[in-house]
């Protein structure tokens, strides 16, 4: 049995001594692992359930409300998944959540949607930063940027209003096929598909 396991694993001790055969084994596993990314993302989104962080709805419900509003507004799949995942970094990157979600989706979304995700935290601050002693107009540093209005619109229409405990959101299961589609093939990655 040990012999079979060894045949199915790379045998190098450091990358400098690795071989093409080692990387052929690793690549096979990587392809399978990468095909399951959408399932891991869905599992992570489920972790946001029951984490209210002081808000009137939990983080999963906020994400579902944001995505449902975008979906009902006939936004395309990529945009809706950006809306669904915009706060996925809340738990692991509480000081830079916007950048976490943007980094996860970068290989799968347009430059415009990536920029929106990456900067939505600052743009969302327009609605509450003054209550924290911060500059609510912090987003103005980006005035004139091609995606300024696009990001401001995302926050205004979908994000800042998605804390309504009486809103009827679509379920995460409703979005699952869309998650699988959007995350099925990277558009921008150094790694081959």
N, C-alpha and C positions, 0 to 999 in steps of 0.2 A: 504494500500500500504506500509506503514512504517513497518508493521509486516512482510511482505514478504521480504523486504530488510534485516531486522534483521536476518531472518532465513538463508539468503544467505551470511552472513558475520560472521566472527569470532567475539566473544564478549569479549575477554579478554582485560584488560587494560595494562598489562605488560606480558612479555613472561613467567615469573615465575608462573603466575596464569593461563596460557593457558591450554587447554584440548586437548585430542585426537580428539574430535569432531571439535574443532577450527582448528586444523591442517589438518583435512580431508577436510574442506572447502577451506582452503588456498592452499592445495596441488592440488585440482581440478583446481583452477585458475592458479596455477603455471604451470601445465602441458600444459594448453592452451596457456599461455603466452610464454613458452619455445618453443612451436611448431612454433611460429611466429618469432623466432630469425632471421632466414635467411632473412625475409622481412624487419626487422628493420636494419639489416646490409646493405642490398641493398639501403634502404632509406638513410642511413648515407653515403654510397659511393657517392650517387647522390649529397650530400652536397659539395663534393670536386670539382664539376663542377664550372667553372669560377673563381676558386681561383688559380691564377697563382703564387703568392708568388715570382714574379720576374723571374720565369722560362719561357721558350719559349712555354710551353704547360701548361694547367691547371692540377691540382693534379689528377683529374679523368682520364684525358687522359694519364698521366704518369702511373697510375695504370693499365689502359686498355692496354697500350703498353707493360708493363712488363708482364702482364698475357698472352697477345696474343703471345709474343715471346716465353714464356714457353710452351704454348699450341702447337704452330707450331713446337716446338722442341720435341713434343710427351711426355712431362712430364705428370705424373699422375694427377688426379683431385685434390688431396690434395695439391700437389705442386703448381698447377696453381692457386688455391684459395689463397694459401699463397702469391703468386706473386700479385694477384689482391688486396689483403688486406694488403700488407706489410706497406703501409703508411696511413692506415685508422686512425691512431692516430694523424696525423698532426694537425688537428684543435683543438683537446682537450688536447693534450699533446705535445705542440710544442718543449718542452725541453727533452722529452723522448718518442717520437712517436714510436720508434721501440718496446719498452716494452709494449706499449698500444696494438698494433696489436698482439703481441705475447700472451699477457694475454687473449685477446678475443678468439684467436684460440687455446689456450692450451688444452682445453678439447676435441678438435676435430682432432688434428694432432699428428704425431709422435714426439718423443723426438728430433729427428734430425731436423725436420722442425721447431719445436718450437725454438730450439737453433738458427737456421739460422735467423728466424724472430727477435728474441730478440737481436741479435748482428749485424744485417745487417747495422745499422746506423754507427757503428764504422768501419765496413769493407768498406762501401760506401765512407767513408772519405778518403780512399786511393786515390781517384780520385780528391779530391778538398781541403782537410784539409790544405795543404800548402798555399793555397790562402787566408786562414783565420788566418794564423799564428799558426796553429796547426800542430801536428806531423802526417803526412800522413801515417806513419807506425804504428799508434796506435794499429792497429789490430794485430801486431806482438806479443803483450802480450798473445795472444791465440795460438801462434805457437805450434804445437804438440798436440793440442786438436783434438779429433776425427772428429769434424765437421768444422775444419778450412778451408780446401780446398773446401768443399761443400758450405760453406757460401761465400767464395771468388769467387767461380764460379757463384753463384747466382747473385752477384753484377756485375761481369764482363759481363756475357752473357745476363742478363735481366734487371737489375736495372739501371746501370750507362748509358746505351745507349738508355733509353726510354724517351728521351726528344725531339724527332724528330717531328717537326710540319707537316712534309710530310708523316709520317708513317701511313699506313692504319690499324688501330686497329679494332678488333672485338668490338661489342657494349656490353654494360653492360647486355642487354637482352640476348645476346648470352651466357653469363656466368651464367645467373640466374639458369638454371636447375642444374648446377654443384654446385653452392652455396647452393642450397637446399639439394642436396645429401650429401655434405661434412658436413654441419651443422645439419643434421637430427638426428644424434645419437652420443652423447659424448663417447669417448673412455676412457677418464680419468677425472672423476669428482666424488666428494664425494656424489653428489645427484643422486638418482635413475633416470633412464631414463623416 
